Amino acid sequence: YSQIELRVLAHVSGDDNMIDAFLSGEDIHTATSCRIFGVAPDEVTVEMRKRAKAVNFGILYGMGDFSLSDDLHISRAQAKEYIENYLSSYKGIEKYLEDTIESAKADGYTTTMLSRRRYIPELSAPNKMVRNFGERVARNSPIQGTSADIIKIAMINVDKKLKESGLDARLLLQVHDELLVECPREHARAVLEIMKNEMENAVKLDVPLKVEAQSGETWYECH
């Protein structure tokens, strides 16, 4: 999957700016660079995109200015500015994260898009550091959990379609957001088409699920 967690975030938050970026086919890290640094797309440098990517994924994992500054080797003030610019640009995401934490505190758990729960007792812990950890978990679990749900659905559907196709192919492995299938070289193109179709249609989101599919003699060759 291509950027599945950010696509899930766009869907569950309903943020118009992030949804529009994915619908238009715009590179999400470039789009975020434009918003964080206030530049046009053709002015985004490799370093800007790298920093925007760190912010995009950092927000998913509840990263604060201290961790971001350490990750990017910048000052905490600069990291704080990046995060503030991000949240002011993606208001829907900011509200979603705030609402998710409040809901988790009230219920004691978070849920994925497909209603799978994760209980977070840390949210009511007396220790502030433990509570802060619980808040980070509450932010991330619905996103990471939904992504895990999607790849599991895709895995079941790919396996079923491969068996129905009669092709000499078998699902070997799921690794995070990837599925690995083994087949004779002459079946590779047909297998890739099945995998891509089933993975991209595993669930319906407000933004398209995109899959990058490759074949090779080894897993390494597919990257």
C-alpha positions in Angstrom: 0.0 0.0 0.0 1.1 3.5 -0.7 0.8 5.8 2.4 -2.1 3.8 3.8 -2.0 5.3 7.2 -2.1 8.9 5.9 -5.0 7.9 3.6 -6.8 6.4 6.6 -6.1 9.6 8.6 -7.6 11.7 5.8 -10.7 9.5 5.7 -11.4 9.3 9.5 -10.6 12.9 10.1 -12.6 14.2 7.1 -10.0 16.9 6.6 -10.8 18.6 3.3 -7.2 19.7 2.5 -5.7 16.3 2.9 -8.6 14.6 1.1 -8.3 17.0 -1.8 -4.5 16.3 -2.0 -5.1 12.6 -2.3 -8.0 13.0 -4.7 -5.9 15.2 -7.0 -3.1 12.7 -7.0 -0.8 15.3 -5.4 2.2 14.0 -3.5 1.1 14.4 0.1 4.5 15.3 1.5 4.9 18.0 -1.1 1.5 19.3 -0.3 2.3 19.4 3.4 5.6 21.1 2.6 3.7 23.9 0.8 1.5 24.4 3.9 4.3 24.2 6.5 6.8 26.4 4.7 4.4 28.6 2.8 5.9 27.9 -0.6 4.7 26.9 -4.1 5.0 23.2 -5.1 7.8 23.9 -7.5 9.7 25.6 -4.7 9.7 22.5 -2.4 13.2 21.2 -1.9 14.3 17.6 -1.1 15.0 18.7 2.5 11.6 20.4 2.8 9.8 17.3 1.7 11.9 15.2 4.1 10.9 17.4 7.0 7.2 17.5 5.9 7.3 13.7 5.7 8.6 13.5 9.3 5.8 15.8 10.4 3.1 13.9 8.5 4.1 10.6 10.2 5.1 12.2 13.5 1.6 13.5 13.9 0.2 10.0 13.4 2.4 8.7 16.3 1.7 11.6 18.6 5.2 13.1 18.2 5.8 16.3 20.1 8.2 19.1 19.4 11.0 17.5 21.5 10.9 14.2 19.5 10.5 16.0 16.2 13.4 18.4 16.9 15.6 15.4 17.8 14.5 13.5 14.7 15.2 16.4 12.3 18.1 17.9 14.2 16.4 21.3 14.6 15.5 23.5 17.5 12.4 22.7 19.6 11.1 26.2 18.7 11.4 25.3 15.0 9.8 21.9 15.5 6.9 23.5 17.5 6.4 25.9 14.6 6.2 23.0 12.1 3.6 21.2 14.2 1.5 24.4 14.7 1.7 25.2 11.0 0.6 21.6 10.2 -2.4 21.6 12.6 -3.5 25.1 11.4 -3.4 23.8 7.8 -5.2 20.5 8.6 -7.9 21.7 11.0 -9.9 18.5 10.5 -7.0 16.4 11.7 -6.4 18.7 14.7 -10.1 18.3 15.7 -10.0 14.5 15.1 -7.0 14.0 17.3 -8.5 16.1 20.1 -11.8 14.3 19.9 -10.2 10.9 19.8 -8.3 11.5 23.0 -11.4 12.9 24.8 -13.4 9.9 23.6 -10.8 7.4 24.7 -10.6 9.0 28.2 -14.4 8.8 28.5 -14.7 5.2 27.2 -11.4 3.7 28.2 -10.7 2.5 24.7 -10.4 3.5 21.0 -11.9 1.8 18.0 -10.8 1.2 14.5 -13.0 2.1 11.5 -14.1 -1.5 11.6 -15.1 -1.3 15.3 -12.1 -3.2 16.7 -11.3 -1.9 20.2 -8.0 -1.2 22.0 -8.3 -0.6 25.7 -5.9 2.1 27.1 -5.7 1.9 30.9 -2.7 4.2 30.8 -5.1 7.2 30.2 -6.3 7.0 33.8 -2.8 6.4 35.4 -1.7 8.7 38.2 1.7 9.2 36.5 1.7 12.0 34.0 4.3 10.4 31.7 2.2 7.2 31.6 -0.9 9.3 30.8 0.9 11.1 28.0 1.9 7.7 26.6 -1.8 6.7 26.7 -2.7 9.8 24.7 -0.2 9.0 22.0 -1.6 5.5 21.8 -5.1 6.9 21.6 -4.1 9.1 18.7 -2.4 6.4 16.8 -4.4 3.2 17.5 -7.4 4.0 15.3 -5.2 4.8 12.4 -2.7 2.0 12.7 -5.4 -0.4 13.7 -7.6 0.4 10.7 -4.6 0.0 8.4 -4.0 -3.5 10.0 -7.7 -4.3 9.5 -7.6 -3.3 5.8 -4.5 -5.4 5.0 -6.1 -8.4 6.8 -9.3 -8.0 4.6 -7.1 -7.7 1.5 -5.1 -10.8 2.5 -8.3 -12.9 2.9 -9.7 -11.6 -0.5 -6.4 -12.1 -2.4 -6.1 -15.6 -1.1 -9.7 -16.4 -2.1 -9.3 -14.9 -5.6 -6.1 -16.7 -6.3 -7.7 -20.0 -5.4 -10.7 -19.2 -7.6 -8.5 -18.2 -10.5 -6.9 -21.6 -10.7 -3.5 -20.0 -11.0 -0.5 -21.7 -9.5 0.0 -19.0 -6.9 0.0 -18.9 -3.1 0.1 -16.1 -0.5 3.3 -16.5 1.5 3.5 -13.6 3.9 2.0 -10.3 5.1 4.6 -7.7 6.3 3.0 -4.5 7.6 1.4 -3.0 4.5 2.7 -5.6 2.0 1.5 -9.0 0.7 4.0 -11.4 -0.7 2.8 -14.0 -3.2 4.8 -16.8 -4.9 4.0 -18.0 -8.4 5.7 -19.2 -11.6 7.1 -16.3 -13.7 4.5 -16.8 -16.5 1.6 -16.2 -14.0 3.1 -13.0 -12.5 1.2 -10.4 -14.5 -2.2 -12.1 -13.8 -1.3 -12.5 -10.1 -0.3 -8.8 -9.8 -3.6 -7.7 -11.3 -5.6 -9.8 -8.8 -3.5 -8.5 -5.9 -3.8 -4.9 -7.0 -7.5 -5.0 -7.5 -8.3 -6.8 -4.3 -6.0 -4.6 -2.2 -7.3 -1.4 -3.6 -10.9 -2.4 -3.1 -10.6 -4.0 0.3 -12.6 -1.2 1.8 -14.2 2.1 0.6 -12.6 5.3 1.8 -13.1 8.9 0.9 -9.7 8.8 -0.8 -8.4 6.0 -3.1 -6.3 3.2 -1.7 -3.2 2.9 -3.9 -1.1 -0.2 -4.4 2.4 -0.5 -5.8 2.9 -4.0 -7.2 6.1 -5.5 -8.4 7.5 -8.9 -9.3 10.9 -10.4 -9.0 13.0 -13.5 -8.2 13.3 -12.4 -4.6 11.4 -10.1 -2.2 14.5 -7.7 -2.4 14.0 -7.4 -6.2 10.4 -6.3 -5.7 11.5 -3.1 -3.9 
